[in-house]
Amino acid sequence: MKLKVWQKTALWIVGLPLLLVLLLAALPTHDEPVIPDADLKVGAPARGAAGILQVPMPQPVANSANPSTPQKVELGRLLFFDATLSTNNQLACASCHNPALGFTDGQPLAQGSVTLTRNTPALYGVAYSQNLFWDGRATTLEEQSLTPLTNHAEMAVQPAQLEAELAAMPRYAELFAAAFPGQSSSIKFEQVTYAIAAFERSLLANNTPFDRYAAGDSTALSASQKRGLALFRSGATGCYNCHPGPLFTNGGFERLSVNSTDNGRADVTGNAADRGAFKVPTLRNIALSAPYMHDGSLPTLEAVVDMYATGKGLRAGADARHQHATLGCGDEHLSDTGFLPVLDQPQRVASADVDDVQPLGPLRSGGRCAACRQVGEAFGQGCKTFVEPGNLDRVVATGGADKADARARAA
């Protein structure tokens, strides 16, 4: 049948656009689709091969000079909560790294003897870190611990002073001997840093709802959280560029649109291109560790997502990483899906009392602080032994002029 001219024209008008649409649909695209719940594939296939989400965790960054042992981890745990490690016996590591807050302090800027210039980094997953601090200036946890311990604006302890104080406590002498067998009978400052590093390497969050979902438990995430995961992994959001699994960090340093005069990584490398670049944090247990960014300028995860969605901030230049404008699907925003909290796995890192650590840190809270109870239990005594009767707000075990007398009574 011969088509009339108007029929041929109509076919061209309708068919050509349709053909172009089909061709464009067949082209590869950078953006991943937002996958409907019914089509989400999770975990391992039936034959046992690893699924696309189930990526094995890498090996922790080990220090051959400091192999981990249970005795060393336990000693490090006790030291972590003990304010003997500060020059005035008022600050412990846990003062700024509270377990209940993802091992941060809940403050925009860290508080030592003065207000510091950066937010307290979280400690979960530091076992996998090649570079420590926001600017990456330390390459091992042993090296990292030297700064807060000896910095005049933080714990400011003198190594010889600390060695003498710890050696005066018979129980610590036993614990150091068990953690470092075959070494000198005298306690060394280096051993303190080694024990703390061993403890910090034990702070893992590898059994989150996301991990269970990736292993094949389709009930581990809600429908909304599954949509959030699809958004998070989508090329439209770009989250996975800097926060890929399984660590949910690329381990690198990025420049973002955060209004700050801090030079960041450039002060370490001397490279002007690194000015304003900071370490990409892991997102594991991220919901516990507000506020966010190197300067603590964003109070909530919603504020962080909003920054990426809107490109807010004045710092970024032409070479800064692009702010992605698509962080939602329809009326649903990434922060509305409840996805990020599925990367949380709070830990009990000490006795049950540590769960009661107050929001500003165990050594700044009133009442019977958890750090006091833990140290007291480690020395075979209850909390009341270390707190002056009638004044429970005064923690004798971890600070105050009567600490030595209290411990002498306990010994």
C-alpha angles and dihedrals in degrees: 000000000000113000120226120239094255090050092053090048091051091050091052092048093050101030102047096058090044090052091050091051091051092049093049091048090055094054118097115256132201092222116085115218122251099251119224115239092248092056099045111119115203140177128359125336118247092263090062103249115140115269123232092264097040102085116162116247113252122246113275117254101261130199110218090204091059113040112185123247131173090247092053093047091050092049090048091051092055093045090049090063098039119098090201082092091073125074094241095036091240104104132058129181086256090059088078099020105055114181091216090059098048089272093302130105104241091240128118091233128026117258120220122147082313134018108279126216102247141049117264108260118231117245103212110117096009086133087077097047121112091188128036132205123035090282096042096237096145122061100192134039089236090058092042094056092059092070101058092037096053105022109116090224093053129032093335095193122166111229094227091048092052094046090054094047094049093044089055090064110078094203092056090050089057093047094050091048090053093046095046106032117184093022130109114304090230119086114249128204090230089060089056091056091045093052093047090049091051090052093048091051087060093061101101133154102194102134102064126143086263091056092050090048091049089050091058107274101130090184094062092086130045121235090258092050090050089055088049091053090051090050092046092053094042121111086226091071100032092209091132092060091076101015107046122161148291093029094025090224131081090216091236139112124257138188113227138178095270117136101236140134092207111121092210117180092007091073088061102040100031087224114135090210088067094057108129094009118134136181116277106239124220115255093218107118088000094142089065098055109063136182102063145211126044091288098040089240097140112067101195142024088248089059091050093051090046090054091055092044096050103029092235119174135072104233105078120100132191091286096051118108112274117259109235114228098196109077099141145046116231107315094343118098123201091244090054094059097069091230102133095060089059086076090064126107110163113202136213101228101174139005120334087264092071088072087071096061108140122239096256095051133279096274096048098048126095125242127024102344121211094235090057092052093047095051089044092053091047089056092049096255137104125246095262090065088065101041124073110247113255093017108071091163090070111082108206096176094061104027145356136078094280096056095102092048091050093050091046088057090049093050 
